[in-house]
Amino acid sequence: MEISVGKTTIDEFDVICKAIERPIIENVTFKDTRNKRKNKTEDFYGTTISGKVKNINGLYEPFTFSLKAIERRSDM
């Protein structure tokens, strides 16, 4: 499903991102690329929404994003 969004304020854009960007897998632990002796734990997101702001009026440009169904593996 592809969704198109018109111009938004910064607050509106933040609300959309918080509603759509949800972790697929929580608490993934991996080696820290900056410090090989340490591990990092973060959530894994399957989506990232980015937008471009026009400085003249502080609105994000219109953008689109796609939602795709996923199925979590039973062995995870």
QUIZIBEL-V684298 format. One record per helix or strand of 2 or more residues. SS is the DSSP state (@ for helix, = for strand). FROM is the first residue (numbers start at 1). LEN is the number of residues. If there is no record, write none. Layout:
# QUIZIBEL-V684298
ss,from,len
SS,FROM,LEN
SS,FROM,LEN
This chain:
# QUIZIBEL-V684298
ss,from,len
=,2,4
@,10,11
=,23,9
=,39,7
=,53,2
=,59,2
=,63,4
